[in-house]
Structure formats: C-alpha cells, structure tokens
Amino acid sequence: MEQNFYRDRLEKKYGLNVIIPNETERDYINSVIFDELCAGKLNNESREQFVKIINRFVNEDGAQGVILGCTEIPLLIKQSDVKVPVFDTTTIHSEAAVKYALNMT
C-alpha cells in the first residue's frame, strides 16, 4: 500500500484522495494478515483494531470509503462493521472476471 502504482492511478484517473495507514498501523495490519488471517484465525480484537483504524480515517482525514485491498481482510471486516462504504477488492475482481467471461463470445 506504500507503493504509488495503485494510489497514483486512483488519484489521477478517478480524482480520489488516497489515505494509507501510518507505519504503526501498517505493521499491525501486516501482522494480522500474515499471522492470523492467512492461518485461518479470526480474532475479534483484531477486527476491533481494524475498525478503529478505519474510524480514524473517517474522523481525522474525512475518508468516505475504505478499500479492502488484500484478499484476506474481508474475512475480518464486513460492511456492517463500519459506517462508510467498504470496497472488497476480492469481490470486485471476481465479479469483473465473471462479467468479462460471460461477455466473451
């Protein structure tokens, strides 16, 4: 999420202001992804911390939505957990692939 290739495209092509977690939050998110979610562990404490991070974006930075940019995060965070729209990139990519496949003739 620190790399510019996603952020630049979202900002330049769609006019979005992209906010990323601070270094401490990124370290925490990475540890949850690799130490818990990849191992099939769903921890309510981790969910609460992710929600806290998202709410900080909303309250401090004016975020109007959150991109769940890792395939494992939707295992932990659902739309019902936060007040802003959640963009689950796994679902978005899957739906686009099916739509593309169905339109191929």
VODRENLUM-168435 format. One line per 3 residues: number of its first residue (from 0); their letters; for each residue x negated, y negated, z negated of C-alpha. Coordinates in steps of 0.25 Angstrom, whole numbers, plus 5000, padded with zeros to 4 digits. Layout:
REM residues N
NUM> A> X Y Z; ...
//
This chain:
REM residues 105
0> MEQ> 5000 5000 5000; 4988 4991 4999; 4985 4992 5014
3> NFY> 4990 4982 5023; 4996 4991 5034; 5010 4992 5028
6> RDR> 5010 4979 5022; 5006 4971 5034; 5016 4978 5043
9> LEK> 5027 4975 5033; 5023 4961 5031; 5020 4957 5046
12> KYG> 5031 4965 5053; 5042 4964 5043; 5039 4952 5035
15> LNV> 5039 4959 5021; 5031 4955 5009; 5024 4968 5005
18> IIP> 5021 4969 4990; 5012 4980 4985; 5010 4985 4971
21> NET> 4998 4979 4963; 4985 4988 4961; 4990 4994 4948
24> ERD> 5004 4997 4954; 4997 5003 4966; 4989 5012 4957
27> YIN> 5001 5016 4949; 5009 5019 4962; 4998 5028 4968
30> SVI> 4996 5036 4955; 5011 5039 4954; 5012 5043 4969
33> FDE> 5000 5052 4968; 5000 5057 4954; 5015 5058 4953
36> LCA> 5023 5058 4965; 5014 5066 4974; 5014 5076 4963
39> GKL> 5029 5076 4963; 5030 5069 4949; 5041 5059 4948
42> NNE> 5039 5050 4935; 5050 5041 4930; 5039 5032 4924
45> SRE> 5032 5031 4938; 5046 5027 4944; 5048 5016 4934
48> QFV> 5034 5011 4936; 5036 5010 4952; 5050 5003 4949
51> KII> 5042 4993 4940; 5032 4991 4951; 5044 4989 4961
54> NRF> 5051 4979 4952; 5038 4971 4950; 5038 4969 4965
57> VNE> 5053 4965 4965; 5052 4956 4953; 5038 4950 4955
60> DGA> 5036 4950 4970; 5050 4949 4975; 5050 4963 4982
63> QGV> 5063 4966 4989; 5060 4981 4992; 5050 4992 4989
66> ILG> 5043 5001 4999; 5040 5015 4994; 5028 5017 5003
69> CTE> 5024 5030 4998; 5031 5043 5001; 5031 5047 4986
72> IPL> 5036 5034 4980; 5051 5037 4984; 5050 5049 4975
75> LIK> 5049 5040 4963; 5056 5027 4968; 5071 5026 4973
78> QSD> 5079 5014 4978; 5087 5016 4965; 5074 5013 4957
81> VKV> 5073 4998 4962; 5081 4986 4966; 5074 4983 4979
84> PVF> 5075 4991 4992; 5066 5003 4992; 5059 5007 5005
87> DTT> 5056 5022 5005; 5046 5024 5016; 5047 5039 5016
90> TIH> 5062 5038 5019; 5060 5026 5029; 5049 5034 5037
93> SEA> 5057 5047 5036; 5070 5040 5041; 5062 5033 5052
96> AVK> 5056 5046 5057; 5069 5053 5057; 5075 5042 5065
99> YAL> 5063 5042 5075; 5064 5057 5077; 5079 5057 5079
102> NMT> 5078 5046 5089; 5067 5053 5097; 5073 5059 5110
//
